[in-house]
Amino acid sequence: MTDHVARPSAPATRQARVAELHRLARADYASTAHLRRQNPTWPVSPAAALAARNEPRVPSDLDVAISVAQQLLGSDSVLSLREALRLLLRALGAEPIDEAEAVRRSVDAQFPTIAAFLARERGEGR
């Protein structure tokens, strides 16, 4: 079937139009190659986006600290400012500790299996 509305810059036949669409699609795909190299999951499929939206979000340290501060403000118990700040710093993982404790926490974070074994040996976690 002949295309009667062909413009001067457009392909006149159906096969030529399909070939032109394929050429444009390849060019478009090639233009986003750098985005796919930076993020292999790009573009996200609609199903993956919906699944990601429904997954529970893991709260950050700041989210936990904000929650702790809001609970402290809303509680009826009277805490000293020192205790409130200590709880807030603990939620952020920034409480003041001595050097030996800092080293132990660092090693525990890097080697959780060994840390669990040593904790059991020390009798912690019972």
N, C-alpha and C positions, 0 to 999 in steps of 0.2 A: 504494500500500500504506500502510496506516495504521500509525503508530508507537504501539504499545500501552504502551511504557514511558516515555512522556513525563513528565518532572517538571514541577512548576508553573512553574519558571523557565526551562525548556528549550523550544525550539520543537517543535511536535508533528509537523510534516510534514517529509519529506525535503528538499523545496525550502527550507523555512524553516531547517533545520539547515545546509544548504549556504550559504545566504545569511548566516547567523550566523557560520559559519567564515570566510567571505570578509571580513566586517566585522571580526572579530578579527584576521585576518591583516593587513588594511590598518592597523589601529590599532597592531599590533606593529611593522610596517614603519615607520610614521610615528614610533614612539617611538625608533627607532635612527637617524633621519635625521642627527642631530648627529654620530654616530660616522662615518657615511659621508662627511660634509663634512670631517671632520678627516683621514680616511684613505680615499681613494677606492678602495683595494684591499680594504677591509673589507666583508663578511667574506671571508676567504680560502677559496677552494674547496679541497676535499680534494686535487685534482690539483696545484694551485698550491702548497699547503703541502708536498706530497711533493717537488715539483721544487725548492722552496727549500731543503728539508732536504738534498737531494742535491747542491746546488751547492757548490763549494769556497768556504770562507769566506776572505776577504782578511784577513790578520793585521793587527792594529793595531800602532802603534809600541811599545806596551807589550808585546805578544806577542813582537815581534822582540827587544826588549831582554831579556826573560826568557829567550828561547831562546839568545841570545848569552851571557848570564850562566851558564846551565846548561852550555853547551858549554865555557866557560872553566873552570868548576869541574871538569868531567869530563875535561879534556884533560891529557895528560902533560907538555905543554910548560910551562915556567916563564915566566910573564909577570910583569912588575913590576906593582905595584898601580896605578901611574900609567897604564900601557898598558891594563890591564883596564878602568879607569874611563873612559879615552878611548874605547875600543871600545863600552862600554855607553852613554855619552853620545851617540856617533855614531848608534847604533841608535835612540835616542830622538829624534834630531834636535836635541839640546840641547848639542852640543859648543861650547865657547867659540870664537868667531870674531871677526875684526875688523869694523869698521863697513862697509868696502867690500865684504867678502865677504857680509855680511848683506844689503846692498842688492842685490848681484848675485843671490843666491839668491831674494830676494823677487820681483825682476823675472822671473827664470827661471820661478818657479812661476806667475806671472800670465800670462806670454806664452811658452809652451813652444816654439812654432814659431820665434819670433824667437830664443829662447835656443839652439835647435839650430843655427840659421843662424850665430849669433855664435860658437858653439863650433867649428863647422867652419872659420870664418874664422880663429880662433885656433889651429887645428890640433889641437884636443882630440878625443878619441874615435877616434883612428886606431889 
